[in-house]
Amino acid sequence: MTFTARHVLVLGGGFAGLAAAQKVKEYGKGRVQVTVLDPRPYLLFVPNIATEVLEDRDPATLRMPLGPVLEKDGIGFVQGEVREIDLKGGHVAYRPSESPGAAPERLAWDYLVLAVGARLAYDRIEGFAEHGHAVSDTHYGARLRRYLHDGYRGGPVAVGSARFRQGRRGKPQWLPIAEAACEGPAMELAMSLAAWREEHGKGDPKDVTLFTPARVFAEGAGLAVGNRLREMVEERGVSFRNGTRDIARVTAEGIAFANGTELEAELKIVFPNWEAHAFVRELPCTDEEGFVITDLTMRADGHPNVLAVGDCAALAVPKLASTAQRQADIAARQIGRDVATLTAEQADTPFKGEVVWVGETGDRKGFYVHSDAWYGGKTEVLRTGHLPYALKMAHKEMFFRRGGKVPDWGVPFAEWTAEHL
């Protein structure tokens, strides 16, 4: 009996997309053909952009070319922008993005893995373009680097998040509603900037303010860990403001919030709302905010040959790279089961909500969080010191050296090291 290879099309080449493509190829063995479609020819290691900026290094060095990495595993790569997804017809319409004026094309698929991330809605924040800063890509990173090292006068700093709008349709009962999409980077940056200002003679930590739209900071880490993280911020001397509800506008003088308060700041670094892409929002398997509704094996609601992982999936709350990679593995195992290379016992490991987060706080120190308390579990681990910082830097080095492949022992070893040493 011959077996025709199934074509698996992965939309997105970020953490979720790369992991999904590599795992599908691994689990599918010779029974799958895998293609990745992304408008950019590289993966950007976003978690370390702030580190490069503060060290006055070009954040573009965090780009990992996708083509050569995928080619090593026999995975195809197409550089293009998705225009429309036809679930009934089993194809994606896209426009090649290398040359302006390229004619639209189509790619057919047997399985579709949605790993397109989310749209960071800076354009919804009044005044951001003129007065705001960010660390989500190389453009904003380079812009902040220039300002910090050439134009910053040492005035007050505000770092924090806009309100996240999470869908409720199709949401499982165990998944709470979050008011911020991902607050880890905001805390890292506020703490690191406090250390940076002291090192460069730019002022005291008290002139750095970390703000959140929520009542509890880092709510996804659980109440106990979230409160301890807030205490760490305040013990460092950084100011804290909660319950801002949303960012109303950014001005030359500071930030105005939806709760009617204002915060004076020379430097305003904001993390916007995570929004669904328009071509995802149009699909019939999404919630009212456009995020893809899936079961716990990451299969889209009513479309078993469509899977969603990472920031575009409704279950991915908060929006974390560690969550994206876990979901990518779960989705890939499902495809392996369908093409008969994995058994149900090997494949059917359902997604479980938990936060695994390693961050830095300046002075080559950091913190490690492992918690499922927000989702109803009992795990609440927080560790601080030099070791978490070393783990974060080591993970980046391993990621680049191995072309994005973290060995099976890598995450368990990092967790054990952080939690027991």
C-alpha positions as CSV (number, residue, x, y, z in Angstrom):
1,M,0.0,0.0,0.0
2,T,1.4,3.4,-1.0
3,F,0.9,6.5,1.1
4,T,0.6,9.9,-0.5
5,A,2.4,12.6,1.5
6,R,0.1,15.1,3.1
7,H,1.0,18.8,2.5
8,V,1.1,20.7,5.7
9,L,1.1,24.5,5.2
10,V,2.3,26.5,8.2
11,L,1.4,30.2,8.2
12,G,4.0,32.1,10.2
13,G,7.7,31.7,10.8
14,G,8.0,33.0,14.4
15,F,8.5,30.8,17.5
16,A,5.2,29.0,17.0
17,G,5.5,28.5,13.3
18,L,9.1,27.4,13.3
19,A,8.5,24.9,16.1
20,A,5.3,23.6,14.4
21,A,7.0,23.1,11.1
22,Q,10.0,21.3,12.6
23,K,7.9,19.1,14.8
24,V,5.5,18.2,12.0
25,K,8.4,17.2,9.9
26,E,9.8,15.1,12.8
27,Y,6.6,13.4,13.8
28,G,5.3,13.0,10.2
29,K,8.5,11.3,9.1
30,G,8.2,10.6,5.3
31,R,4.4,11.0,5.2
32,V,4.3,14.8,5.2
33,Q,5.5,17.6,3.0
34,V,5.9,20.9,5.0
35,T,5.9,24.5,3.7
36,V,6.2,27.7,5.8
37,L,4.8,30.9,4.5
38,D,5.8,34.2,6.1
39,P,6.2,37.8,4.8
40,R,9.6,38.1,6.4
41,P,12.7,35.9,5.5
42,Y,13.8,35.7,9.2
43,L,12.7,34.9,12.7
44,L,13.2,37.7,15.1
45,F,14.2,36.7,18.7
46,V,12.0,39.4,20.3
47,P,12.6,38.5,24.0
48,N,16.2,39.8,23.8
49,I,15.6,43.1,21.9
50,A,15.6,45.2,25.1
51,T,18.9,43.6,26.2
52,E,20.6,44.6,22.9
53,V,19.1,48.1,23.0
54,L,20.3,48.8,26.5
55,E,23.8,47.4,25.7
56,D,23.9,49.8,22.6
57,R,23.9,46.9,20.1
58,D,22.0,46.6,16.9
59,P,18.8,44.5,17.5
60,A,19.0,43.3,13.9
61,T,21.6,40.8,15.1
62,L,18.7,38.9,16.6
63,R,17.3,37.9,13.1
64,M,17.7,34.2,12.2
65,P,17.3,33.6,8.4
66,L,14.4,31.1,7.9
67,G,15.3,29.7,4.5
68,P,18.6,28.0,5.4
69,V,17.3,26.7,8.7
70,L,14.2,25.1,7.2
71,E,16.1,23.7,4.2
72,K,18.2,21.6,6.6
73,D,15.1,19.7,7.5
74,G,13.6,19.5,4.0
75,I,11.0,22.1,4.8
76,G,10.0,24.6,2.1
77,F,9.8,28.3,2.6
78,V,7.7,30.9,0.7
79,Q,8.1,34.6,1.5
80,G,4.7,36.1,1.1
81,E,1.8,37.9,2.7
82,V,-1.5,36.0,3.3
83,R,-4.5,37.7,1.6
84,E,-7.2,35.1,2.2
85,I,-7.7,31.7,3.7
86,D,-10.2,29.4,2.0
87,L,-11.1,26.6,4.4
88,K,-13.6,24.9,2.1
89,G,-11.3,24.9,-0.9
90,G,-8.2,24.0,1.1
91,H,-5.9,26.8,-0.2
92,V,-4.4,30.1,0.9
93,A,-4.2,33.1,-1.4
94,Y,-1.0,35.1,-0.8
95,R,1.1,37.8,-2.5
96,P,4.9,37.3,-2.7
97,S,6.4,40.0,-0.6
98,E,9.9,40.2,-2.0
99,S,9.1,42.5,-4.9
100,P,6.4,45.2,-5.0
101,G,3.7,44.5,-7.6
102,A,4.0,40.7,-7.4
103,A,1.0,38.9,-8.7
104,P,-1.2,37.0,-6.2
105,E,-0.7,33.2,-6.0
106,R,-2.2,30.3,-4.2
107,L,-1.0,27.4,-2.1
108,A,-3.1,24.2,-1.5
109,W,-2.9,22.3,1.7
110,D,-4.1,19.1,3.4
111,Y,-3.4,20.5,6.8
112,L,-3.2,24.1,7.8
113,V,-1.3,25.3,10.9
114,L,-2.1,28.9,11.8
115,A,0.9,30.4,13.6
116,V,0.6,34.0,12.4
117,G,0.9,35.6,15.8
118,A,-1.1,38.8,16.4
119,R,-1.2,42.3,15.2
120,L,0.4,44.7,17.7
121,A,-2.0,47.6,17.5
122,Y,0.3,50.6,18.0
123,D,-1.8,52.5,15.4
124,R,-4.7,52.4,17.8
125,I,-2.8,54.5,20.4
126,E,-3.2,58.2,19.8
127,G,0.2,60.0,19.7
128,F,2.3,56.8,19.8
129,A,4.0,57.5,16.4
130,E,5.2,60.9,17.6
131,H,5.9,60.3,21.2
132,G,6.0,56.6,22.0
133,H,8.7,53.9,22.0
134,A,8.6,50.1,21.9
135,V,10.8,47.0,21.7
136,S,8.8,44.6,19.6
137,D,10.8,44.6,16.4
138,T,14.1,45.9,15.0
139,H,12.6,49.2,13.8
140,Y,11.3,50.2,17.2
141,G,14.4,48.7,18.9
142,A,16.8,50.7,16.8
143,R,14.7,53.8,17.3
144,L,14.8,53.4,21.1
145,R,18.5,52.6,21.0
146,R,19.2,55.9,19.2
147,Y,17.1,57.9,21.7
148,L,18.5,56.3,24.8
149,H,22.1,56.7,23.8
150,D,22.0,60.0,21.9
151,G,18.9,62.0,22.9
152,Y,17.6,60.9,26.3
153,R,17.8,63.7,28.9
154,G,17.3,61.6,32.0
155,G,13.6,62.5,32.6
156,P,10.9,60.2,34.0
157,V,10.2,56.9,32.3
158,A,6.9,55.1,32.0
159,V,6.7,51.5,30.9
160,G,3.5,49.4,30.6
161,S,0.6,47.9,28.7
162,A,-2.6,48.9,26.9
163,R,-5.8,46.9,27.6
164,F,-6.0,43.5,26.0
165,R,-9.4,42.6,24.6
166,Q,-9.9,38.8,24.9
167,G,-12.7,37.0,23.3
168,R,-15.3,35.1,25.3
169,R,-17.0,33.0,22.6
170,G,-15.8,29.4,22.8
171,K,-13.7,30.1,25.9
172,P,-13.3,27.1,28.3
173,Q,-14.4,27.8,31.9
174,W,-10.9,27.2,33.3
175,L,-9.4,30.1,31.2
176,P,-9.8,33.5,32.9
177,I,-10.1,36.8,31.2
178,A,-6.9,38.8,31.1
179,E,-6.6,42.6,31.0
180,A,-3.0,42.6,29.6
181,A,-1.8,40.3,26.9
182,C,1.8,39.9,28.2
183,E,3.3,41.9,31.0
184,G,6.6,40.1,31.4
185,P,8.5,42.3,29.0
186,A,7.2,45.5,30.6
187,M,8.5,44.4,34.0
188,E,11.8,43.3,32.6
189,L,12.3,46.6,30.8
190,A,11.2,48.8,33.8
191,M,13.6,47.0,36.1
192,S,16.5,46.9,33.5
193,L,16.0,50.6,32.7
194,A,16.2,51.5,36.4
195,A,19.6,49.7,36.6
196,W,20.7,51.3,33.3
197,R,19.8,54.8,34.5
198,E,21.9,54.4,37.6
199,E,24.8,53.0,35.7
200,H,24.7,55.9,33.2
201,G,24.1,58.6,35.7
202,K,20.6,59.3,34.4
203,G,18.7,59.3,37.7
204,D,17.1,57.2,40.4
205,P,14.8,54.2,40.0
206,K,11.9,56.1,41.5
207,D,11.5,58.1,38.3
208,V,10.7,54.8,36.5
209,T,7.1,53.8,36.6
210,L,5.7,50.4,35.7
211,F,1.9,50.6,34.9
212,T,-0.7,48.0,34.2
213,P,-4.4,48.2,33.1
214,A,-5.2,45.4,35.6
215,R,-5.7,45.4,39.3
216,V,-3.1,42.7,39.8
217,F,0.2,42.9,38.0
218,A,1.1,39.8,35.8
219,E,-2.2,38.2,36.6
220,G,-1.4,35.2,34.5
221,A,1.3,34.2,36.9
222,G,-1.2,33.8,39.7
223,L,-2.1,36.1,42.6
224,A,0.8,35.1,44.9
225,V,3.5,35.3,42.2
226,G,2.0,38.5,40.8
227,N,2.0,40.2,44.1
228,R,5.6,39.1,44.8
229,L,6.7,40.5,41.4
230,R,5.1,43.8,42.3
231,E,7.0,43.8,45.6
232,M,10.2,43.1,43.7
233,V,9.5,46.2,41.5
234,E,8.9,48.4,44.5
235,E,11.8,47.0,46.5
236,R,14.0,48.0,43.5
237,G,12.7,51.6,43.9
238,V,10.6,51.5,40.8
239,S,7.2,53.2,41.1
240,F,4.1,51.1,40.3
241,R,0.6,52.1,39.1
242,N,-2.2,49.6,38.5
243,G,-5.8,49.9,37.3
244,T,-5.1,52.3,34.5
245,R,-7.7,50.5,32.4
246,D,-6.1,51.4,29.0
247,I,-3.8,54.0,27.3
248,A,-5.9,56.9,26.1
249,R,-3.1,58.8,24.4
250,V,0.6,59.4,24.4
251,T,1.9,63.0,24.4
252,A,5.2,64.8,24.6
253,E,4.6,65.3,28.4
254,G,3.5,61.7,29.3
255,I,0.6,59.2,29.1
256,A,-3.1,59.8,29.7
257,F,-5.0,56.7,30.8
258,A,-8.6,55.6,30.3
259,N,-9.3,55.8,34.1
260,G,-8.7,59.6,33.9
261,T,-5.3,59.8,35.4
262,E,-2.0,60.9,33.8
263,L,1.6,60.0,34.2
264,E,4.4,62.5,33.4
265,A,7.3,60.9,31.4
266,E,10.0,61.9,29.0
267,L,10.4,58.3,27.8
268,K,7.2,56.4,27.1
269,I,7.6,52.7,26.3
270,V,4.3,50.9,25.7
271,F,3.0,47.4,24.9
272,P,-0.2,47.7,22.8
273,N,-3.2,45.5,22.5
274,W,-2.7,42.2,20.7
275,E,-5.3,42.1,17.8
276,A,-6.2,39.3,15.4
277,H,-5.1,39.7,11.8
278,A,-7.9,40.6,9.4
279,F,-7.5,37.4,7.3
280,V,-7.9,35.3,10.6
281,R,-10.8,37.3,11.9
282,E,-12.8,36.5,8.8
283,L,-12.6,32.7,9.5
284,P,-15.7,30.9,10.9
285,C,-13.8,29.3,13.7
286,T,-12.8,32.5,15.6
287,D,-14.2,34.3,18.7
288,E,-15.6,37.8,18.6
289,E,-12.1,39.3,18.8
290,G,-10.8,37.2,15.9
291,F,-8.7,34.6,17.8
292,V,-9.0,31.0,16.7
293,I,-11.2,28.7,18.9
294,T,-9.6,25.3,19.3
295,D,-10.0,22.2,21.4
296,L,-7.2,21.2,23.8
297,T,-5.3,19.5,20.9
298,M,-5.2,22.8,19.1
299,R,-7.6,21.7,16.3
300,A,-9.8,24.5,15.1
301,D,-13.5,24.4,16.0
302,G,-15.3,22.5,13.3
303,H,-12.2,22.2,11.1
304,P,-10.1,19.2,12.2
305,N,-7.5,19.7,9.4
306,V,-6.9,23.3,10.7
307,L,-4.8,23.8,13.8
308,A,-3.9,27.1,15.5
309,V,-0.9,27.7,17.8
310,G,0.7,30.7,19.5
311,D,-0.7,34.2,19.7
312,C,-3.4,33.7,17.1
313,A,-5.0,30.9,19.2
314,A,-7.7,31.8,21.7
315,L,-6.2,29.5,24.3
316,A,-2.8,31.3,24.3
317,V,-3.4,33.7,27.2
318,P,-1.1,35.3,28.3
319,K,0.8,35.6,25.0
320,L,4.1,33.8,25.7
321,A,6.8,32.2,23.5
322,S,6.8,29.2,25.8
323,T,3.1,28.7,25.4
324,A,3.4,28.9,21.6
325,Q,6.1,26.2,21.5
326,R,4.1,23.9,23.7
327,Q,1.1,24.3,21.5
328,A,3.1,23.8,18.4
329,D,4.3,20.4,19.7
330,I,0.7,19.4,20.6
331,A,-0.5,20.3,17.1
332,A,2.3,18.5,15.4
333,R,1.6,15.3,17.3
334,Q,-2.0,15.5,16.1
335,I,-0.9,15.5,12.5
336,G,1.5,12.7,13.3
337,R,-1.5,10.7,14.6
338,D,-3.5,11.4,11.5
339,V,-0.8,10.2,9.1
340,A,-0.3,7.1,11.3
341,T,3.2,7.8,12.5
342,L,2.2,8.3,16.1
343,T,-0.3,6.4,18.2
344,A,-3.2,8.1,20.1
345,E,-1.3,7.5,23.3
346,Q,1.8,9.3,21.9
347,A,-0.2,12.1,20.4
348,D,-3.2,13.0,22.6
349,T,-1.5,15.2,25.2
350,P,-4.0,18.0,25.8
351,F,-2.9,21.6,26.3
352,K,-2.7,22.7,29.9
353,G,-2.6,26.3,30.9
354,E,0.6,27.4,32.7
355,V,3.0,30.2,32.6
356,V,6.7,29.6,32.2
357,W,8.7,32.8,32.0
358,V,12.3,33.7,32.4
359,G,13.2,37.4,32.5
360,E,15.9,39.8,33.5
361,T,16.0,42.7,35.9
362,G,19.2,44.5,35.2
363,D,22.7,44.0,36.7
364,R,22.8,40.6,35.1
365,K,20.1,39.3,37.4
366,G,16.7,37.9,36.5
367,F,13.7,35.9,37.6
368,Y,12.0,32.6,36.8
369,V,8.3,31.9,37.0
370,H,6.5,28.6,36.7
371,S,2.8,28.8,37.6
372,D,-0.5,27.4,36.8
373,A,-2.4,29.0,39.7
374,W,-4.3,31.4,37.4
375,Y,-5.8,28.4,35.6
376,G,-6.8,26.6,38.8
377,G,-3.6,24.7,39.5
378,K,-1.4,24.6,42.5
379,T,2.1,25.3,41.1
380,E,3.5,28.7,42.0
381,V,7.3,29.0,41.6
382,L,9.3,32.2,41.6
383,R,13.1,32.2,41.7
384,T,15.4,35.2,41.4
385,G,19.1,35.9,41.1
386,H,21.9,35.5,38.5
387,L,20.9,32.0,37.4
388,P,17.6,33.0,35.7
389,Y,19.5,35.7,33.7
390,A,22.1,33.1,32.7
391,L,19.4,30.7,31.6
392,K,17.7,33.4,29.5
393,M,21.0,34.2,27.7
394,A,21.9,30.5,27.3
395,H,18.5,29.8,25.7
396,K,19.0,32.4,23.1
397,E,22.5,31.0,22.2
398,M,21.1,27.5,22.0
399,F,18.2,28.6,19.9
400,F,20.5,30.2,17.3
401,R,23.1,27.4,17.3
402,R,20.5,24.7,16.8
403,G,18.3,26.6,14.3
404,G,15.4,27.0,16.7
405,K,15.4,23.4,17.9
406,V,15.4,23.1,21.6
407,P,16.4,19.5,22.6
408,D,13.7,17.4,24.4
409,W,15.7,17.6,27.6
410,G,16.3,21.4,27.3
411,V,13.1,22.8,28.8
412,P,12.9,20.2,31.7
413,F,16.6,20.7,32.5
414,A,16.1,24.5,32.5
415,E,13.0,24.1,34.8
416,W,14.8,21.8,37.1
417,T,17.8,24.0,37.3
418,A,15.8,27.1,38.0
419,E,13.6,25.5,40.6
420,H,16.1,23.3,42.5
421,L,19.5,25.0,42.3
